[in-house]
Amino acid sequence: MNNSFFRVAIILGGIVLAQSCAKVPITGRRQMNLVGEAQLMTMATGQYNEFLGTNPPLPASDARVRQVRGIGEKLAAAAAQYLADNRASDRVEGFQWEFNVVNDNTVNAWCMPGGKVVVYTGILPVTQDDAGLAVVMGHEIAHAIARHGNERMSQAIALQGAGMTLEVLTAQKPGMARDIFLQSVGIGGQLGMLKYSRTHETEADKMGLIFMAIAGYDPREAPKFWERMSQGGGQAPPELLSTHPSDETRMHDLTVFMDEALKYYRP
């Protein structure tokens, strides 16, 4: 009886492990996601609406909104095409893309699980044109498709102790669950997860290059964008204490990966 129980447990454990292990598109890195993607999408929708409730988006008639939405739709279609061609369409299953712009001088943009995107007006002077904006948006979309938020949240929940799940954490400590979610999708940060985050940033850079190239934007504009970012003023923190690669590292890595991205570029 006990042997049968243990055999069943091992089989079920193997099934769960197989379902939670996956390879990230383009890079092929193996990842472990222990949180249901549908759960994260539900949380994302709630947090996204809450954010927009306190940060009203610009109207659809605004030229900046039209620009962001036009580029966003092309990038989403390009990503879907790549994923379909590589039998990975499940990565965007259930996604309902939304692209909004908020009037905020912060140089920032982000994408939550499920395709909820916000671009801050503060980053537009740095992006300068459609290609520059495609660099930023392709990168943020890549984070969601690569399920980096799920990976980070799975790690954070695991640190809370054995047997902890998102459902239990939400029921027992809803404030903590919310904070972990926001940190996991890039709206916040933790020193303990910096190395992990830099890996995700580099991965999103490479994926974003492919997506923007398929969408018809020249990926060679990416290093130029990061060059402009590096000249934005202020002293950047040492790479060891940053959640992002240094500008020099990032531009070097993008240049090395450029030949691969250009295979997909059709002006």
N, C-alpha and C positions, 0 to 999 in steps of 0.2 A: 504493500500500500504506500509506504513512504517512498520507495523507489519510483513508483509510478508518479507520485506527486512531484518529486524532484525532476523527473524527466519532462513532465508537463511544464513545470516552472522554467526549466532551461529552454524548452522550445518557445514558450511565450516570451521569455527574455530575449531570445535570439530574434524573434519577429519584431519586437519593439526596437531592438538595437538596429536592425536592418532598416526599419522605417525612419529612424531618427538620424541615421548616417546618410550623408549624401555628398555629392561632389558639386562644388561651385562651378557654374558655367564659365567657360573661357580659361580660367586658371586651373581648374581641376583639383583644387585643394579640398581635402575631405573635411567635413564639419559635422558637429553634433548639435542638433536642435531638439530639445526636449519639450518645448512648449508648442502646442498646436497652433499652426499658422492662422487658423480661423479665429482662435482666441485673441491673438495679437491684432488681427484686423478689426475685431469688434472694439478692442481697447483703443485702437488708433482712431477709429471713427469718432468715438466719444471725446477723446483728447483733442482731435482736430477741430471738432465743432466748438469745443470749449475755448480753444485758442482763438478761433475766428470770432467768437462772441466777445472777447475782450480786445481783439486786434482786428477791427473791421477791414475786410479786403477791399481793394480798389474796385470800382465798377467795371463791368465787362466792356464798356465803351472806351475805357482808358487805353491809350496806345500801348502802354507797357504791359497791360494785361493781355491784349491781343497778341503781342510779341511772345510773351511767356507761354500762352496757351497754344499758339501755333507751333512753336518749337517743341513743347511738351508732347503734343499729339504725334509729331513726326518721330520723336525719340521713342515713345511708347510703341508705335507701330514697328519701328526698326528692331527694338528689343524683342517684340513678339515674333517677328520674322526670324531673327537669329535663333531664338529658343525653339521655334517650330522646326527649323532646319536641323537642329541638333537634339531633337527628341527631349526637350526640357520645358515644354509648354506648361507643365504643372507649376513652374516657378511663378507664373502670373495668374494661376487659377484663382478666381474670386476677386481679382483686382478690379477696382472701379476708380480709374484715374481722375484726379481733380487737381487743377492747377490754379493757384491763387497768388496774388501779389499784395503785400502789406506795405504801407508807407512807414518805413522804419529805416533809420540811417545805419543800422547794424549791417556789416558786410557778411551776409549769411544767406543760406538757403538750406532746406532739408526736405526729405521725403519719408513719410511714415509707411509702415507695412500696409499693403493694399493700394498703394499709389497715391497717397494724400500728400501733395506737394505745396510748399510755400516758398516763394522767393521774396526777399526783402529788397526794397528799392535801393538800399545802401550799397548793394553789390553791383548794380547796373552800371555805374560809372567805371567800374573795373572791368566788367565783361565787354563793354564798349559796343559790341555788335552781336549779330545772331550767332556767329561761330563761337564767340567768347561765352555767350550765355549757354550754348549747347554743351560746352565743356563742363560748366557747373551743374546744369540740370542732368546731363548724362551721368555724371558722377553720383549725384544724389539718387537718381533712379536705380543705378547699379546697387547701391546699398540695400534698397528694398528687395530687389530681385535676388541678390546674393543672400538675403535673410540674415544680414549681419545683426540686426536688432534682436532676432530670435536667439542667435548664438550668444550674444552678450547677456540677454536676459536669462537664458538657461544657466549660464555660468553664475550669474548673481544669485539666482534662486538656489542653486546647489550649495552656495556658500552659507545659506541660512540653516542648513542642516539636513540630515537624512530624512526622507519621506516628505519633504516640503515640495509642494506643487504650486502652480500659479493660482489654482482655485483656493487652496488652503491659505496662501499668503494674502490673497484678495479679501478673504473672509475675516482673517485674523488681524491683518495689518494693511488696510486699504491704502493708507497714506504712503506706506513703504512701497507697496506694489506700484502705485502711480509714479513715485519717484524713480524706482528702478526702471520702469517702462520708458520714461522720458530720457533717462540717462542712456538706456540701451539703444534708443533710436537717434541719439546724437544731440538731444536737447538737454545738455548737462554733461557732466564728466566725473570720473573717479581716477585718482592717481593709481590705484591698484590695477586698473584695466588699461593703462596707457599702451603697453606693448601690444596687447591684443588689438587695440583700436588702430594702431599704426598699420598693422597687417591688413586690417579691413580697408583703411584708406588707400593703400597701395593697390589692393585688389579692385576697389571701386574705380580707381583711376584707369586701370587697364580695361575693365569692362566698359566704362564710359567712353573710352576712345573708340571701341568697336561699334557701340551703339550710335555715336555721333557720325562715324564714317558711313555706316549703312544709311543713316538718315540724310546723307548728302552734305554734311558739314566737314570741312577740312580738319582732320585730327592734328595737323601740324600747328594749329592755333593753340593747342593746349599748353605747350611749354611757354608760349608767349603770354598767355593769360597768367600763369604762375609767376612769370617774371614780373608782370605788372603788380601782382599781389605782393611780391617780395619788396617792391619799391613803395609800398603803401604807407610807409612811415611807422615809427615806433620800433622798439627793440623786440624782436621775436624771441620767445623763450628757447632755451637749449632743446635740441631734439629729444634728449632723454626725458625732459619734463613736458613734452608736448604730445597731444593726442594725434597730431599729424606729422608726417615726415617733414624734415626741413625742406625749404623751397629748393635748395640745391639738390638734395636727394631726389625729390619728386621730379624735378625737371630732367635729371639724369635718367631716372627709371622710365619716364615717358619717352625720352629720346630712344632708349634701347628698345622699347616695345613698338616704336613707330612703324617699322617695316611691316609688322604683322597687322597693325591697324589699317595701313594704307592698302592692303589687299582688298579691303571691303569698301574703299572710297570710290564713288562714282560721282564726280561733280555734276 
